[in-house]
Amino acid sequence: MLDVASQTAPAPDAAERLPLSSAAARRAGLGPLLHTVSTGSTNDDLALAARRGDRTPAVLVADHQTAGRGRLGRHWIDAAGGGSVDASLLVSFRLPAAVSEAFDRAAAVSASALVAASGALAGSGAQVRAKWPNDLLLEAPGVSGKLAGVLSEIVEGDPPVVVVGLGLNLAAAPTEPGAVSLAQAGGRASRDRLLESLLDALAGYLPDPARARAELAAASATIGRPVRVELSDGTSVEGVARQIDASGRLVVASGGRDVRIEAGDVFHLR
């Protein structure tokens, strides 16, 4: 793993691979920008370091992950496969946070990714929207599907930290059903430039989580729609998604009452 900020004279071939966004990481107050060519999971790496005592803010970027994770322990498959670094943005952030602040940190990363991806698509007619609880969807003529996923986890201790990971499809999408890339809708941002835009946006959202929540709500593809939410116990809730509360729970109007859902798989109904 390399601390990008410490690399004053990398070899020419390495310079082409290293992220260019260390200055943006410093502007966001996120400490060192770390880079690895390949790892199991960037979230796991930052969480393990925290458990071993390093609870400082950090950003870790990988060209490829072999054991990326999504929600509920699902395997996240990236499209890089050891090829172009611009196939995907695979990044995790370690941020100081109490348990009550975990949703705010994840919302700040999601909102920043939405801003960065939307900027890369400016003029294309495509739109990036948020799907509860942790996906970004791309909607464009002839192209629609999952563009990115966010996963957050608390590492308890003194102080507690939250690790928030993002996987976003840039030039290529994984083979999983429904996955799409920015390139399919005309986006042309490189991995490093998109990361720089994301970090600059994150610097504004972290101290103002209410703004991140409000902007995600405004861009929500879930709020106001009929939905079915499948819960981990095998039951489901069907109704109209009304809002996302301050704790990150989805509020669904169902059977004459509001049901507050902490976790589940959402299916948008027509």
Secondary structure, DSSP 8 states (H G I E B T S, - for coil): -EEGGG-SS--HHHHTTS-S-HHHHHHTT---EEEEEEES-HHHHHHHHHHTT--S-EEEEEEEESSEE-GGG-EE--S-TTS-GGGEEEEEEEEE--GGGHHHHHHHHHHHHHHHHHHHTTTTT-EEEEETTTEEEEEETTEEEEEEEEEEEEE-SSS-EEEEEEEEESS---SSTTB--TGGGT----HHHHHHHHHHHHHHHTT-HHHHHHHHHHTBSSTTSEEEEE-TTS-EEEEEEEEE-TTS-EEEEETTEEEEESS-EEEE--
